[in-house]
């Protein structure tokens, strides 16, 4: 699919992750890890497709009123109503984020500057994550 988008010079990829991608401790490790992969994969894909006119969006919903919860053995009505978004509201928000060419769409996050600060801190570390010697705090002395 992606090679076809690149060949045509246009396309859109929407990946559905979860807030568990950045807060994996909220649910089980397998779920959080798989959603973290979706976010990391989307970040990598976005970088690889830069300049190709192929847009990548990753949606990080919180708890959403779907059959997922019943299948997982924890009915959604066990959650506080104020943390569960109706599925149609989630879809509408994700589509609006897509129309705005957002890379990350988090429908439940009201203060987008919190994501901006998180992402800026992650990017600021990027150039310091691989060096030829251990950080001073790991040197005996």
GROMACS elastic network, one bead per residue, 0.5 to 0.9 nm:
[ bonds ]
;  ai    aj funct       b0    kb
    1     4     6  0.52673   500
    1     5     6  0.64443   500
    1     6     6  0.88678   500
    2     5     6  0.50200   500
    2     6     6  0.62269   500
    2     7     6  0.85415   500
    2    11     6  0.80982   500
    2    13     6  0.83393   500
    2    54     6  0.83940   500
    3     6     6  0.50582   500
    3     7     6  0.60272   500
    3     8     6  0.85731   500
    4     8     6  0.61028   500
    4     9     6  0.83804   500
    4    10     6  0.87731   500
    4    11     6  0.85787   500
    5     8     6  0.51631   500
    5     9     6  0.59418   500
    5    10     6  0.53213   500
    5    11     6  0.50297   500
    5    12     6  0.79327   500
    5    52     6  0.85282   500
    5    53     6  0.85240   500
    5    54     6  0.65480   500
    6    10     6  0.63399   500
    6    11     6  0.75543   500
    6    49     6  0.79163   500
    6    52     6  0.60396   500
    6    53     6  0.76013   500
    6    54     6  0.67062   500
    7    10     6  0.79310   500
    7    52     6  0.88811   500
    8    11     6  0.78881   500
    9    52     6  0.60047   500
    9    53     6  0.57167   500
    9    54     6  0.69238   500
   10    52     6  0.70765   500
   10    55     6  0.77886   500
   11    53     6  0.69357   500
   11    55     6  0.62477   500
   11    56     6  0.86161   500
   12    53     6  0.86957   500
   12    54     6  0.55936   500
   12    56     6  0.59161   500
   12    57     6  0.77320   500
   13    42     6  0.89249   500
   13    54     6  0.75524   500
   13    55     6  0.62168   500
   13    57     6  0.62003   500
   13    58     6  0.82993   500
   14    42     6  0.88010   500
   14    55     6  0.84194   500
   14    56     6  0.60225   500
   14    58     6  0.57347   500
   14    59     6  0.73886   500
   14    98     6  0.83673   500
   15    38     6  0.70024   500
   15    39     6  0.80995   500
   15    42     6  0.71109   500
   15    56     6  0.77890   500
   15    57     6  0.62592   500
   15    59     6  0.62824   500
   15    60     6  0.89534   500
   16    35     6  0.82232   500
   16    38     6  0.73349   500
   16    39     6  0.84662   500
   16    57     6  0.85239   500
   16    58     6  0.57197   500
   16    60     6  0.65020   500
   16    61     6  0.79250   500
   17    20     6  0.77503   500
   17    21     6  0.65624   500
   17    34     6  0.82585   500
   17    36     6  0.73581   500
   17    37     6  0.83853   500
   17    38     6  0.56099   500
   17    39     6  0.62654   500
   17    58     6  0.65396   500
   17    59     6  0.57348   500
   17    60     6  0.50401   500
   17    61     6  0.71478   500
   18    21     6  0.55463   500
   18    22     6  0.80733   500
   18    23     6  0.89102   500
   18    32     6  0.81066   500
   18    35     6  0.59055   500
   18    36     6  0.81271   500
   18    38     6  0.87109   500
   18    39     6  0.84985   500
   18    58     6  0.89958   500
   18    59     6  0.69001   500
   18    62     6  0.61907   500
   18    63     6  0.85414   500
   18   106     6  0.85461   500
   19    22     6  0.57531   500
   19    23     6  0.60935   500
   19    24     6  0.78610   500
   19    26     6  0.89071   500
   19    32     6  0.85110   500
   19    35     6  0.80448   500
   19    36     6  0.88840   500
   19    59     6  0.87838   500
   19    60     6  0.50190   500
   19    61     6  0.57570   500
   19    62     6  0.54597   500
   19    63     6  0.85422   500
   19   106     6  0.77887   500
   20    25     6  0.74141   500
   20    26     6  0.65600   500
   20    27     6  0.69531   500
   20    31     6  0.74887   500
   20    33     6  0.80236   500
   20    34     6  0.89058   500
   20    35     6  0.62532   500
   20    36     6  0.70839   500
   20    60     6  0.79986   500
   20    61     6  0.87395   500
   20    62     6  0.79530   500
   21    24     6  0.58286   500
   21    31     6  0.86594   500
   21    32     6  0.56254   500
   21    33     6  0.69529   500
   21    34     6  0.76725   500
   21    37     6  0.74702   500
   21    38     6  0.76678   500
   21    39     6  0.64601   500
   21    40     6  0.87454   500
   21    60     6  0.75750   500
   22    25     6  0.88188   500
   22    32     6  0.80450   500
   22    35     6  0.84439   500
   22    36     6  0.66609   500
   22    39     6  0.86527   500
   23    26     6  0.59263   500
   23    27     6  0.82794   500
   23    32     6  0.73093   500
   23    36     6  0.88430   500
   24    27     6  0.60894   500
   24    28     6  0.72200   500
   24    29     6  0.65565   500
   24    30     6  0.88601   500
   24    31     6  0.76524   500
   24    33     6  0.67073   500
   24    35     6  0.82249   500
   24    36     6  0.76565   500
   25    28     6  0.68391   500
   25    29     6  0.70694   500
   25    32     6  0.71549   500
   26    29     6  0.88666   500
   26    32     6  0.78765   500
   27    30     6  0.85536   500
   27    31     6  0.68158   500
   27    32     6  0.63715   500
   28    31     6  0.55873   500
   28    32     6  0.61923   500
   28    33     6  0.84687   500
   29    32     6  0.51411   500
   29    33     6  0.57397   500
   29    34     6  0.83324   500
   30    33     6  0.51049   500
   30    34     6  0.60164   500
   30    35     6  0.85660   500
   31    34     6  0.52071   500
   31    35     6  0.62264   500
   31    36     6  0.85666   500
   32    35     6  0.52007   500
   32    36     6  0.60650   500
   32    37     6  0.85907   500
   33    36     6  0.50130   500
   33    37     6  0.62125   500
   33    38     6  0.87841   500
   34    37     6  0.50231   500
   34    38     6  0.64629   500
   34    39     6  0.89200   500
   35    39     6  0.64265   500
   35    40     6  0.86524   500
   35    60     6  0.87961   500
   36    39     6  0.51591   500
   36    40     6  0.61285   500
   36    41     6  0.84299   500
   37    40     6  0.50117   500
   37    41     6  0.57886   500
   37    42     6  0.83250   500
   38    41     6  0.50904   500
   38    42     6  0.60502   500
   38    43     6  0.85970   500
   38    58     6  0.79420   500
   39    42     6  0.50961   500
   39    43     6  0.61984   500
   39    44     6  0.86737   500
   39    58     6  0.66662   500
   39    59     6  0.86404   500
   39    60     6  0.84446   500
   39   104     6  0.87886   500
   40    43     6  0.50460   500
   40    44     6  0.61993   500
   40    45     6  0.85033   500
   41    44     6  0.51286   500
   41    45     6  0.59784   500
   41    46     6  0.84608   500
   42    46     6  0.59432   500
   42    47     6  0.85392   500
   42    56     6  0.68742   500
   42    57     6  0.74045   500
   42    58     6  0.64320   500
   42   103     6  0.87373   500
   43    46     6  0.51811   500
   43    47     6  0.63616   500
   43    48     6  0.87663   500
   43    56     6  0.84683   500
   43    58     6  0.85541   500
   43   103     6  0.85929   500
   44    47     6  0.51418   500
   44    48     6  0.62060   500
   44    49     6  0.86360   500
   45    48     6  0.50275   500
   45    49     6  0.60577   500
   45    50     6  0.85042   500
   45    56     6  0.74091   500
   46    49     6  0.52261   500
   46    50     6  0.60809   500
   46    54     6  0.83788   500
   46    55     6  0.73651   500
   46    56     6  0.57153   500
   46    57     6  0.83765   500
   46   103     6  0.82230   500
   47    50     6  0.52812   500
   48    51     6  0.87770   500
   48    52     6  0.88283   500
   49    52     6  0.54069   500
   49    53     6  0.76319   500
   49    54     6  0.63585   500
   49    55     6  0.79109   500
   49    56     6  0.83927   500
   50    53     6  0.73570   500
   50    54     6  0.76532   500
   50    55     6  0.84907   500
   51    54     6  0.78010   500
   52    55     6  0.83272   500
   55    98     6  0.89172   500
   55   101     6  0.73186   500
   55   102     6  0.89330   500
   55   103     6  0.79395   500
   56    98     6  0.88934   500
   56   101     6  0.83719   500
   56   102     6  0.83560   500
   56   103     6  0.60964   500
   56   104     6  0.87937   500
   57    97     6  0.83852   500
   57    98     6  0.67135   500
   57   101     6  0.75719   500
   57   102     6  0.63683   500
   57   104     6  0.58839   500
   57   105     6  0.72418   500
   58   102     6  0.84848   500
   58   103     6  0.60980   500
   58   104     6  0.50654   500
   58   105     6  0.62883   500
   58   106     6  0.86650   500
   59    94     6  0.66352   500
   59    97     6  0.88232   500
   59   103     6  0.83086   500
   59   104     6  0.59180   500
   59   106     6  0.60101   500
   59   107     6  0.79897   500
   60   104     6  0.72652   500
   60   105     6  0.61295   500
   60   107     6  0.73539   500
   60   108     6  0.85938   500
   61    64     6  0.71048   500
   61    85     6  0.85884   500
   61    90     6  0.72354   500
   61    94     6  0.89039   500
   61   105     6  0.80672   500
   61   106     6  0.58111   500
   61   107     6  0.61755   500
   61   108     6  0.67770   500
   62    83     6  0.75887   500
   62    84     6  0.72881   500
   62    85     6  0.74396   500
   62   106     6  0.79739   500
   62   107     6  0.78538   500
   62   108     6  0.64302   500
   62   109     6  0.89299   500
   63    66     6  0.87942   500
   63    69     6  0.89953   500
   63    76     6  0.82191   500
   63    79     6  0.86260   500
   63    83     6  0.64323   500
   63    85     6  0.63349   500
   63    86     6  0.89510   500
   64    68     6  0.85724   500
   64    69     6  0.87257   500
   64    76     6  0.80763   500
   64    83     6  0.83202   500
   64    84     6  0.51701   500
   64    86     6  0.58796   500
   64    87     6  0.58289   500
   64    90     6  0.75101   500
   65    68     6  0.81077   500
   65    69     6  0.79681   500
   65    76     6  0.64045   500
   65    77     6  0.86532   500
   65    84     6  0.61022   500
   65    85     6  0.60116   500
   65    86     6  0.51185   500
   65    87     6  0.56136   500
   66    69     6  0.66426   500
   66    70     6  0.81749   500
   66    76     6  0.76856   500
   66    86     6  0.79452   500
   66    87     6  0.65482   500
   67    70     6  0.53391   500
   67    71     6  0.63795   500
   67    72     6  0.86925   500
   67    75     6  0.81986   500
   67    76     6  0.81794   500
   68    71     6  0.51883   500
   68    72     6  0.61679   500
   68    73     6  0.87567   500
   68    74     6  0.88018   500
   68    75     6  0.84579   500
   68    76     6  0.84462   500
   69    73     6  0.62737   500
   69    74     6  0.52189   500
   69    75     6  0.50198   500
   69    76     6  0.54768   500
   70    73     6  0.50786   500
   70    74     6  0.55822   500
   70    76     6  0.70327   500
   71    74     6  0.76014   500
   71    75     6  0.81618   500
   72    75     6  0.78483   500
   74    77     6  0.84182   500
   74    78     6  0.70925   500
   74    79     6  0.89488   500
   75    78     6  0.58046   500
   75    79     6  0.80057   500
   76    79     6  0.56595   500
   76    80     6  0.87217   500
   76    81     6  0.88977   500
   76    84     6  0.77701   500
   77    80     6  0.74677   500
   77    81     6  0.75525   500
   77    84     6  0.89073   500
   78    81     6  0.86674   500
   79    82     6  0.83739   500
   79    83     6  0.71973   500
   79    84     6  0.71711   500
   80    83     6  0.58563   500
   80    84     6  0.70910   500
   81    84     6  0.55081   500
   81    85     6  0.82566   500
   82    85     6  0.78697   500
   83   108     6  0.85799   500
   85    88     6  0.84034   500
   85    89     6  0.67283   500
   85    90     6  0.65743   500
   85   107     6  0.88996   500
   85   108     6  0.78948   500
   86    89     6  0.53987   500
   86    90     6  0.64656   500
   86    91     6  0.88904   500
   87    90     6  0.50672   500
   87    91     6  0.62292   500
   87    92     6  0.86366   500
   88    91     6  0.50981   500
   88    92     6  0.61176   500
   88    93     6  0.85835   500
   89    92     6  0.51050   500
   89    93     6  0.61348   500
   89    94     6  0.85488   500
   89   107     6  0.85589   500
   90    93     6  0.51816   500
   90    94     6  0.60898   500
   90    95     6  0.85864   500
   90   107     6  0.63722   500
   90   108     6  0.84711   500
   91    94     6  0.50597   500
   91    95     6  0.60987   500
   91    96     6  0.85486   500
   91   107     6  0.89992   500
   92    95     6  0.52063   500
   92    96     6  0.61899   500
   92    97     6  0.86286   500
   93    96     6  0.50723   500
   93    97     6  0.61295   500
   93    98     6  0.85291   500
   93   105     6  0.80211   500
   93   106     6  0.84378   500
   93   107     6  0.58035   500
   94    97     6  0.50370   500
   94    98     6  0.61216   500
   94    99     6  0.86663   500
   94   105     6  0.62878   500
   94   106     6  0.78917   500
   94   107     6  0.68457   500
   95    99     6  0.61553   500
   95   100     6  0.85983   500
   96    99     6  0.50312   500
   96   100     6  0.62999   500
   96   101     6  0.87164   500
   96   102     6  0.88869   500
   97   100     6  0.50571   500
   97   101     6  0.63362   500
   97   102     6  0.53397   500
   97   103     6  0.81584   500
   97   104     6  0.81013   500
   97   105     6  0.58451   500
   97   106     6  0.86859   500
   97   107     6  0.85385   500
   98   102     6  0.57600   500
   98   103     6  0.78749   500
   98   105     6  0.78991   500
   99   102     6  0.76875   500
  102   105     6  0.62830   500
  104   115     6  0.89927   500
  105   109     6  0.88320   500
  106   109     6  0.55656   500
  106   110     6  0.85493   500
  106   112     6  0.84202   500
  106   115     6  0.88597   500
  107   110     6  0.76445   500
  109   112     6  0.63087   500
  109   114     6  0.82297   500
  109   115     6  0.82314   500
  110   113     6  0.88970   500
  110   114     6  0.88763   500
  111   114     6  0.58634   500
  111   115     6  0.78020   500
  112   115     6  0.53553   500
  112   116     6  0.64028   500
  112   117     6  0.88102   500
  113   117     6  0.60270   500
  113   118     6  0.84488   500
  114   117     6  0.52496   500
  114   118     6  0.62422   500
  114   119     6  0.86582   500
  115   119     6  0.60264   500
  115   120     6  0.83921   500
  116   119     6  0.51867   500
  116   120     6  0.59686   500
  116   121     6  0.85648   500
  117   120     6  0.50355   500
  117   121     6  0.61337   500
  117   122     6  0.85959   500
  118   121     6  0.52717   500
  118   122     6  0.62978   500
  118   123     6  0.87387   500
  119   123     6  0.61256   500
  119   124     6  0.84862   500
  120   123     6  0.50978   500
  120   124     6  0.60076   500
  120   125     6  0.87131   500
  121   125     6  0.63880   500
  121   126     6  0.88520   500
  122   125     6  0.53855   500
  122   126     6  0.65410   500
  123   126     6  0.51291   500
  123   127     6  0.78633   500
  124   127     6  0.68857   500
  124   128     6  0.79834   500
  125   128     6  0.53514   500
  125   129     6  0.63972   500
  126   129     6  0.56855   500
  126   130     6  0.83944   500
  127   130     6  0.73063   500
  127   131     6  0.89795   500
  128   131     6  0.68871   500
  130   133     6  0.87003   500
  131   134     6  0.72953   500
  131   135     6  0.85677   500
  133   136     6  0.86995   500
  134   137     6  0.79098   500
  134   138     6  0.60081   500
  134   139     6  0.68275   500
  135   138     6  0.55976   500
  135   139     6  0.70273   500
  136   139     6  0.52878   500
  136   140     6  0.85410   500
  137   140     6  0.81284   500
